Amino acid sequence: MSRKSTLMLTFVFILSILIFSAGFVSAQRNIVSMSMNQDIDTIDPSKTTDWTEAMAILNMYDSLVIPNPDGTMAPLVAREWDYSDDGMNYTFYLNEGIKFHDGRELTAEDVVFSFERMLDLGQGYSWLWSDVVEDVQAADQYTVEVKMQEPYAPFISTLPWLAILNKEQLMENEVDGDYGQDWLLENDAGSGPYRFKSWDRGTELVFERFEDYFRGWHENPVDEVRARIIYSDSTVLSEMRTGNLTIADHYREVESYGRMESLDGVNIETAQTGEIFYLKMNTQKAPVDDIHVRRALSWAFDYETFNELISPGTEQAQGPVPQVIPGHNPDVFQYEFDLEKAREELAKSDYEPGEISIDFVYVEGMERQRRLGLMFKQDLEEIGIELNISSETWGRITDLASSVETTPHITNIYSAANYPDPDNYLFTAYHSSASGTWMSMEWLEDEEIDELILEARRTMDREEREAIYHEIQDKLVDQAPSIYVYSLLKRYALQDYLEGFKFVPVMSFEYDFYKMSIAD
């Protein structure tokens, strides 16, 4: 073979490799890989509670309704619905022809079964309905009727968490009346846009596009999603740099997003969220049982310094309901850092300067919270208050929260939007019947606030409800059971070829891959 022929063959070989590689890379661009900062414990929709599990469920299952970016609810499995004037009865009219992943049709019986399974197991988000739903019946093949124990205005907003399961498939795989729980450890029984493909526990969950999805498919859809557990920010940065990651999740340090923003082909998306970070004060434990001490603490917190230096990119929260949630009171009073006003409040309390000692317990390993405590301690010393700082595991803190005696003076938590309604933030934290959980470590007992919260739940008129919620927020800020530190600004790093990513103020629904596509 001549030298010329050899060179020509070599050229053709190299060219074919390049063409194949280009095609391979192009095909790979329909596979989206995202990072997660924590493991997934379960993919059983009746048991899920946190953001990684929710991300998986919302892609593999459908619900009656789905949240819009503005927090309102749009039809999904239910094409429409109505309810009685007294809010005691709801009727849902289902779309016909929806297929589960095994090809069977979704009917009203599956919706009834999904409600019953959730309530009988009593796990996951069952608490949303356990005290308000009386009965669920299939009126016909495509009509579901729900009878309430009492009017519950947020009901529709809670329904994205009712994943509809394939009753026949689970009953075929039931063992000793377990509702198919063992089978769902490694399978799905949904009708969602994606179906379960594989799960390497502690490493990666993979789901793939369901071709027969009832809403059809747009051009260049995401064909496969690989949800990878990556704890290290440096690894996330490296994987975004090489293109092995399409999405860097929203729980990375602010500095990491700055580094990723400098990468070619990477965009940073930001969104004001429905998540609040705040300090909870045990209103039944001295000295923070004194309203003037609580108000003094609210004045003595340096919001600006914390949000600029310790948690850059966040902004002070305005009351207990986030600004992105319908029903937020834009005129609610907002404390600011003012030690003189803090001293004035202390002078009205039952305590003399130097008599007050307060315990602050933060979550072990959370450096930002430790720094918060040190900053707060320094400022409180200026007004004669001693702050004792310690840390506990999150599990231990939840144990302490079960009793008013063991709940610390001050703890801190994040509160996210399980459903986009003020009730999500107000009932679980401030109604006296909700005390005894990590969500209600204030142990607030206020009959007027209790009644207003219940009145808002029972009020079906939207404008009337909002007026009640505005009043509740005013009263809570006046009572000062909590210090509202900041509203979380979420950040996401995305490869620029991914289109359709939109923030939704309900936990994890921004990771709805059905709405995303790959740019040409």
C-alpha positions in Angstrom: 0.0 0.0 0.0 1.4 3.4 -1.0 2.1 6.1 1.5 -0.6 8.2 -0.1 -3.2 5.4 0.4 -2.2 4.9 4.0 -2.6 8.6 4.7 -6.0 8.6 3.1 -7.2 5.6 5.1 -5.8 7.2 8.2 -7.7 10.4 7.5 -10.9 8.6 6.8 -10.6 6.6 10.0 -10.0 9.7 12.1 -12.8 11.5 10.4 -15.2 8.7 11.1 -14.2 8.7 14.7 -14.9 12.4 14.9 -18.2 12.1 13.2 -19.2 9.2 15.5 -18.0 11.1 18.6 -20.0 14.1 17.6 -23.1 12.1 17.2 -22.5 10.3 20.5 -22.0 13.6 22.3 -25.2 14.9 20.7 -27.1 11.9 21.8 -25.7 12.2 25.3 -27.1 15.7 25.5 -30.6 14.2 25.8 -29.4 12.5 29.0 -29.6 15.0 31.9 -27.4 14.4 35.0 -28.1 16.3 38.2 -26.4 16.5 41.5 -28.0 15.8 44.9 -26.5 16.8 48.2 -28.2 13.9 50.1 -29.3 10.3 49.7 -32.7 9.0 48.7 -34.3 6.8 51.3 -37.4 5.7 49.4 -39.2 6.1 46.1 -42.6 5.0 47.6 -44.8 8.0 47.1 -46.7 7.3 50.4 -43.5 7.7 52.3 -41.5 10.5 50.7 -40.8 13.7 52.7 -37.6 15.4 51.5 -36.5 17.2 48.3 -34.6 14.4 46.7 -37.4 11.9 47.1 -40.0 14.5 46.0 -37.9 15.2 42.8 -38.1 11.5 41.9 -41.8 11.1 42.7 -43.0 14.1 40.7 -41.3 12.8 37.6 -42.5 9.2 37.9 -46.0 9.9 39.0 -48.9 12.2 38.2 -51.2 13.9 40.7 -54.6 15.4 40.3 -53.1 18.9 40.0 -49.7 20.4 39.4 -48.3 23.8 40.7 -47.6 26.7 38.3 -44.6 28.9 38.7 -46.8 31.5 40.4 -48.0 29.0 43.0 -51.5 28.5 41.6 -52.7 25.0 40.7 -53.2 23.7 37.1 -55.1 20.6 36.0 -53.2 17.4 35.5 -54.9 14.0 36.0 -58.0 16.0 37.0 -59.1 18.0 33.9 -61.4 20.1 36.2 -62.9 20.1 39.7 -65.5 21.9 41.7 -66.5 22.1 45.4 -69.6 22.9 47.4 -70.2 26.4 48.8 -69.6 25.1 52.3 -66.2 23.5 51.3 -67.3 20.1 52.5 -67.4 18.3 49.2 -65.1 18.2 46.2 -65.6 16.6 42.8 -62.8 15.8 40.4 -63.3 15.0 36.8 -60.4 12.9 35.4 -58.9 12.9 31.9 -59.6 9.7 30.0 -57.0 7.5 28.4 -54.2 8.1 30.8 -51.8 5.1 30.8 -49.8 3.8 33.7 -46.3 2.6 32.8 -47.5 -1.0 32.5 -50.2 0.1 29.9 -53.2 -0.1 32.2 -55.6 2.9 32.2 -55.7 5.2 35.2 -59.2 5.5 36.6 -61.0 6.9 39.6 -60.4 3.7 41.5 -56.7 4.4 41.4 -57.2 7.8 42.9 -59.3 6.4 45.7 -56.8 3.7 46.3 -53.9 6.2 46.5 -55.7 8.3 49.1 -56.5 5.2 51.1 -53.0 3.8 50.9 -51.5 7.1 52.0 -53.8 7.5 55.0 -53.6 3.9 56.1 -49.8 3.8 56.0 -49.8 7.2 57.9 -46.4 8.2 56.6 -45.0 10.8 54.3 -47.4 13.6 53.6 -50.4 11.8 55.1 -50.6 14.5 57.7 -51.9 16.8 55.1 -55.2 15.0 54.9 -55.5 12.7 58.0 -57.5 15.2 60.0 -59.5 16.8 57.2 -60.5 14.1 54.7 -63.6 12.1 55.7 -64.1 9.8 52.7 -63.1 9.3 49.1 -65.3 7.6 46.6 -65.3 6.8 42.8 -68.7 8.1 41.5 -67.9 6.5 38.2 -64.8 5.5 36.1 -63.6 9.1 35.7 -65.2 11.0 38.7 -63.8 11.2 42.2 -65.8 12.6 45.2 -64.0 13.7 48.4 -66.0 14.4 51.5 -64.2 16.6 54.2 -64.4 16.4 57.9 -64.5 20.2 58.0 -63.8 22.9 55.4 -60.2 23.0 54.5 -59.5 25.9 52.0 -55.8 24.8 51.2 -57.0 21.4 50.1 -56.4 21.8 46.4 -52.9 23.3 47.1 -51.9 20.1 48.9 -52.8 17.7 46.1 -49.5 17.7 44.2 -48.4 15.4 47.0 -51.0 12.8 46.2 -49.1 10.6 43.7 -51.6 8.4 41.9 -50.6 4.7 42.0 -51.6 1.8 39.9 -54.0 -0.1 42.2 -54.0 -3.4 40.2 -50.2 -3.5 39.9 -49.6 -3.0 43.6 -52.3 -5.5 44.6 -50.7 -8.0 42.3 -47.4 -7.4 44.2 -48.8 -7.2 47.7 -47.4 -9.4 50.4 -49.2 -9.9 53.7 -51.3 -6.7 53.2 -48.3 -4.4 52.8 -49.9 -2.4 50.0 -46.9 -3.4 47.7 -44.4 -1.6 49.9 -41.6 -4.2 49.3 -42.2 -4.2 45.5 -42.0 -0.4 45.4 -38.5 -0.5 46.8 -37.2 -1.2 43.3 -40.1 -0.4 41.0 -42.6 2.3 40.2 -46.4 2.1 39.8 -46.9 5.5 38.2 -48.2 7.2 35.1 -45.7 10.1 35.1 -43.6 11.3 32.2 -40.6 9.2 33.4 -40.4 5.6 34.7 -38.0 3.9 37.0 -34.9 2.5 35.3 -32.3 1.7 37.9 -31.2 2.6 41.4 -27.7 2.2 42.8 -28.5 3.2 46.4 -26.2 5.8 47.8 -24.9 6.6 44.3 -27.5 7.2 41.6 -31.1 7.0 40.7 -32.0 6.8 37.0 -35.4 7.2 35.3 -36.2 7.2 31.6 -38.8 8.8 29.4 -42.2 7.1 29.1 -43.1 7.3 25.4 -46.9 6.9 26.0 -47.2 9.8 28.4 -50.7 11.2 28.2 -49.7 14.8 27.6 -47.5 13.9 24.7 -44.0 15.1 24.1 -42.4 18.3 22.8 -39.4 18.5 20.5 -36.0 17.4 21.9 -37.2 16.2 25.3 -35.0 14.9 28.1 -34.8 11.1 27.5 -33.1 10.0 30.7 -32.4 11.6 34.0 -29.5 10.5 36.2 -29.8 11.9 39.8 -26.3 11.5 41.3 -25.5 11.9 45.0 -22.5 14.2 45.2 -21.6 15.6 48.6 -18.5 17.6 47.7 -18.9 21.0 46.1 -15.4 20.6 44.5 -16.6 17.4 42.8 -19.8 19.2 41.5 -17.6 22.0 40.1 -15.3 19.5 38.4 -18.2 17.6 36.9 -19.9 20.8 35.7 -16.6 21.8 34.1 -16.2 18.6 32.2 -19.9 18.5 31.2 -20.6 15.3 33.1 -23.3 17.2 35.1 -26.1 19.1 33.5 -27.6 20.6 36.7 -25.9 21.5 40.0 -28.5 21.4 42.7 -29.5 24.4 44.9 -27.8 23.3 48.2 -24.2 24.3 47.4 -22.2 27.1 49.0 -22.7 30.5 47.4 -19.0 30.6 46.5 -19.4 27.4 44.5 -22.0 29.0 42.2 -19.6 31.9 41.6 -16.9 29.5 40.4 -19.4 27.6 38.2 -20.6 30.9 36.7 -17.1 31.4 35.3 -17.3 28.1 33.4 -17.9 28.2 29.6 -21.4 27.1 28.7 -22.8 27.3 32.3 -25.6 29.6 33.4 -26.6 30.4 37.0 -30.3 30.7 37.7 -31.6 32.4 40.9 -35.0 32.5 42.4 -36.6 33.9 45.6 -38.1 30.9 47.3 -40.8 29.8 49.7 -38.1 28.7 52.2 -37.4 30.7 55.4 -34.6 30.4 57.9 -35.6 31.5 61.3 -34.9 31.2 65.0 -37.6 29.6 67.1 -38.0 30.8 70.7 -39.7 28.6 73.3 -42.4 31.0 74.5 -43.1 28.8 77.6 -39.6 28.7 79.0 -38.1 31.6 81.0 -36.7 34.1 80.2 -38.0 34.0 76.6 -41.6 33.5 77.9 -41.4 37.3 78.4 -42.7 39.0 75.3 -40.3 42.0 75.9 -37.3 39.7 76.0 -38.4 38.2 72.7 -38.8 41.6 71.1 -35.5 42.7 72.5 -33.9 39.6 70.9 -35.6 40.5 67.6 -34.1 44.0 67.7 -30.7 42.7 68.7 -30.2 40.4 65.7 -27.9 41.9 63.0 -29.9 40.9 59.9 -27.8 42.9 57.5 -24.4 41.6 58.6 -25.6 38.0 58.7 -27.1 38.2 55.2 -24.1 40.0 53.7 -21.2 38.3 55.4 -22.3 35.0 56.8 -24.9 34.0 54.3 -24.2 36.2 51.3 -27.0 36.5 48.7 -29.9 36.1 51.1 -32.2 38.8 52.2 -34.1 39.4 55.4 -37.4 37.6 55.7 -40.5 39.7 56.1 -42.6 37.8 58.6 -43.5 34.2 58.8 -45.0 33.8 55.2 -42.5 34.1 52.3 -43.0 36.9 49.8 -43.5 34.4 46.9 -46.5 32.7 48.7 -50.0 34.1 47.9 -51.3 35.6 51.2 -48.0 37.1 52.3 -48.6 40.4 54.0 -46.4 43.0 52.3 -47.0 45.6 55.0 -46.1 43.4 58.0 -43.7 45.1 60.5 -40.1 44.1 60.1 -37.5 44.3 62.9 -34.1 45.7 62.2 -30.8 45.7 64.1 -31.2 48.4 66.8 -29.5 47.7 70.2 -31.1 50.9 71.7 -34.6 49.6 70.9 -33.5 46.2 72.3 -32.5 47.9 75.6 -35.9 49.7 75.7 -37.7 46.4 75.4 -35.6 44.8 78.1 -36.4 47.7 80.4 -40.1 46.7 80.1 -39.4 43.1 81.0 -39.3 41.4 84.4 -35.5 41.1 84.2 -32.6 43.3 85.2 -29.5 43.7 82.9 -27.1 40.8 83.5 -29.9 38.5 84.8 -30.7 36.9 81.5 -29.0 33.7 80.3 -30.3 32.0 77.1 -29.4 28.7 75.5 -29.0 28.6 71.7 -28.8 25.1 70.1 -27.9 24.7 66.4 -27.6 21.7 64.2 -24.3 19.9 64.5 -21.9 20.4 61.6 -23.7 23.5 60.2 -20.9 26.1 60.1 -23.2 28.9 59.0 -25.4 28.4 62.1 -22.4 28.3 64.4 -21.2 31.6 63.0 -24.7 33.0 63.5 -24.6 32.1 67.1 -21.2 33.7 67.6 -22.4 37.0 66.0 -25.6 37.0 68.0 -23.7 36.3 71.2 -21.4 39.3 70.7 -24.3 41.7 70.1 -26.3 40.3 73.0 -23.4 40.9 75.4 -23.8 44.6 74.5 -27.2 44.7 76.2 -26.4 42.4 79.1 -27.7 39.0 77.8 -25.6 35.9 77.9 -26.0 33.5 75.0 -24.8 29.9 75.6 -24.1 28.2 72.3 -24.1 24.4 71.7 -24.8 22.0 68.9 -26.8 18.8 68.7 -27.6 16.3 65.9 -30.8 17.0 64.0 -32.2 13.8 65.4 -31.5 14.9 68.9 -33.1 18.3 68.3 -36.3 16.7 67.0 -36.3 14.6 70.2 -35.9 17.7 72.4 -38.7 19.4 70.5 -41.2 16.8 71.8 -41.4 18.4 75.2 -41.8 22.0 76.3 -39.3 21.3 79.1 -36.6 20.0 76.9 -37.0 22.4 73.9 -34.1 24.9 74.1 -34.7 28.6 74.5 -33.7 29.2 70.9 -33.2 26.8 68.0 -33.1 27.4 64.2 -34.7 25.7 61.3 -35.5 26.0 57.6 -39.2 26.0 56.7 -40.0 25.1 53.1 -43.2 25.2 51.0 -44.8 21.8 51.1 -47.8 23.5 49.6 -48.0 27.2 48.4 -50.4 28.5 51.1 -49.9 30.5 54.3 -51.4 27.5 56.2 -48.2 25.6 55.4 -46.2 28.0 57.6 -48.8 29.1 60.2 -50.7 26.1 61.4 -47.8 23.7 61.8 -45.7 26.3 63.7 -48.1 28.5 65.6 -51.4 26.7 66.3 -51.3 25.3 69.8 -52.5 21.9 68.7 -49.4 21.5 66.6 -46.9 21.8 69.4 -44.5 19.0 70.1 -42.6 18.8 66.8 -39.5 20.5 65.3 -41.9 22.7 63.3 -43.5 24.2 66.4 -40.7 24.7 68.9 -42.1 28.1 69.8 -44.8 26.3 71.9 -47.1 29.3 71.3 -50.4 29.3 73.1 -52.6 32.2 71.9 -56.3 31.6 71.7 -56.9 34.5 69.3 -54.2 33.3 66.9 -55.5 29.8 67.2 -59.0 30.8 66.2 -57.8 33.0 63.3 -55.7 30.2 61.9 -58.7 27.8 62.0 -61.0 30.5 60.6 -58.6 31.0 57.6 -58.7 27.2 57.0 -62.5 27.3 56.9 -62.8 30.4 54.7 -63.3 29.5 51.1 -63.3 33.0 49.7 -59.8 33.9 48.6 -59.8 37.6 49.5 -61.4 37.0 52.9 -58.7 34.3 53.6 -55.9 36.7 52.6 -57.3 39.4 54.9 -57.3 36.9 57.8 -53.7 35.8 57.0 -52.5 39.4 57.0 -54.0 39.9 60.4 -52.3 36.7 61.7 -48.9 37.8 60.4 -49.3 41.1 62.1 -50.2 39.5 65.4 -47.3 37.0 65.2 -44.7 39.6 64.5 -46.0 41.6 67.5 -45.8 38.5 69.7 -42.3 37.8 68.4 -42.2 34.0 68.9 -39.6 33.7 66.1 -36.8 35.8 64.6 -37.3 35.7 60.8 -33.7 35.8 59.6 -33.8 35.3 55.9 -35.7 34.1 52.8 -33.6 31.6 50.9 -32.4 32.7 47.5 -32.0 29.5 45.6 -29.2 29.1 43.0 -28.8 26.5 40.3 -26.0 25.9 37.8 -27.2 24.7 34.4 -25.5 23.7 31.2 -26.6 26.3 28.7 -28.1 23.7 26.3 -30.8 22.8 28.8 -34.0 24.8 28.2 -37.3 25.1 30.1 -36.0 25.1 33.7 -38.4 27.2 35.8 -38.6 27.8 39.6 -41.8 26.7 41.3 -42.5 27.7 44.9 -43.3 24.1 45.9 -40.5 21.8 47.1 -38.6 20.2 44.1 -41.1 21.0 41.4 -38.5 23.1 39.5 -37.0 19.7 38.7 -40.0 18.7 36.5 -38.0 17.3 33.6 -41.1 17.0 31.4 -41.0 20.8 30.9 -37.3 20.8 29.9 -35.7 20.2 26.5 -32.3 20.0 24.9 -31.4 22.9 22.6 -30.5 22.0 19.0 
